[in-house]
Amino acid sequence: MNTSSGLQAASALIYTGPCRLKSVCFVADTAKTPTIRVEDNITAANTNIRAWGRACGGTEAAGGAVNFIMKWTREDNMICDNGIYATLSAAEGDYVIEYEIL
């Protein structure tokens, strides 16, 4: 079953249990450059990292923002045995994580 974290704005436990990571969409606030780390874990252990990225907020006059978006297919096999935990470097952006419960 496919599901989503919903809109998140802080580090959080997204799901506990086996699942497959499908996508991460991360956008930053204007003039901010936070990072996101997505782990196969239920805490911010900084182990079993599945995805990492930086979003750079920008102004419309400067050409807009550079956002971090990654998608994986079933063949990419992004299995998370323990769950999904997302860590933001600062509360300066928003993200949505899509995953499939196994």
C-alpha positions in Angstrom: 0.0 0.0 0.0 1.4 3.4 -1.0 1.3 6.2 1.6 2.8 9.6 2.4 4.3 11.4 5.3 2.0 14.3 4.6 3.6 17.8 4.7 6.3 17.9 7.4 8.4 20.9 8.6 10.7 19.3 11.2 12.7 16.1 11.8 10.3 13.2 12.4 9.8 9.5 12.6 7.8 8.9 9.4 7.1 5.2 9.6 8.0 2.2 11.8 8.4 -1.2 10.1 9.4 -2.6 6.7 8.7 -0.3 3.7 10.1 0.8 0.4 11.1 4.4 -0.1 9.5 5.8 -3.2 10.2 9.6 -3.2 11.4 12.6 -1.3 10.4 16.1 -2.2 12.0 18.9 -0.1 11.6 22.6 -0.6 13.3 25.5 1.2 12.1 28.8 2.5 13.4 31.9 0.8 17.2 32.5 1.2 17.7 29.3 3.2 19.8 26.2 2.4 18.8 23.4 4.8 19.5 19.7 4.2 17.4 16.6 4.7 18.7 13.1 5.6 16.4 10.1 5.2 17.4 6.9 7.1 16.3 3.3 7.4 15.8 3.8 11.1 13.4 4.9 13.8 15.7 7.5 15.3 18.3 10.0 14.0 21.2 7.6 14.3 23.0 8.8 11.2 23.3 5.2 10.0 21.7 3.4 7.1 21.2 6.7 5.2 19.0 6.1 2.1 18.8 9.7 0.8 20.5 13.1 1.5 19.9 16.4 -0.2 20.0 20.2 0.0 17.2 22.6 -1.0 18.2 26.2 -1.7 15.4 28.8 -1.2 15.5 31.7 -3.7 13.5 34.7 -4.6 11.4 35.1 -7.7 13.7 37.9 -8.9 16.7 35.6 -8.6 15.1 32.8 -10.6 13.3 31.0 -7.8 14.3 28.1 -5.6 16.4 25.0 -6.3 14.6 22.1 -4.6 15.5 18.6 -3.8 13.3 15.9 -5.4 14.2 12.2 -5.8 12.1 9.3 -7.0 12.9 5.6 -7.1 11.3 2.7 -8.9 10.6 -0.7 -7.6 13.8 -1.9 -9.4 15.9 0.5 -7.4 15.0 -1.6 -4.3 15.1 1.2 -1.7 13.9 -1.1 1.1 13.9 0.2 4.6 13.8 -2.7 7.0 13.3 -0.7 10.2 11.3 2.3 9.1 11.9 5.8 7.9 13.3 8.7 9.9 13.8 12.1 8.3 16.3 14.7 9.8 16.3 18.4 8.8 19.4 20.5 9.5 17.1 23.4 10.4 13.4 24.1 10.5 13.6 26.1 7.3 11.8 23.9 4.7 9.0 21.5 4.1 9.1 17.9 2.8 6.9 15.0 1.8 8.1 11.4 1.8 6.2 8.8 -0.2 6.7 5.1 0.7 5.1 1.7 0.2 4.3 -0.4 3.2 5.6 -4.0 2.8 
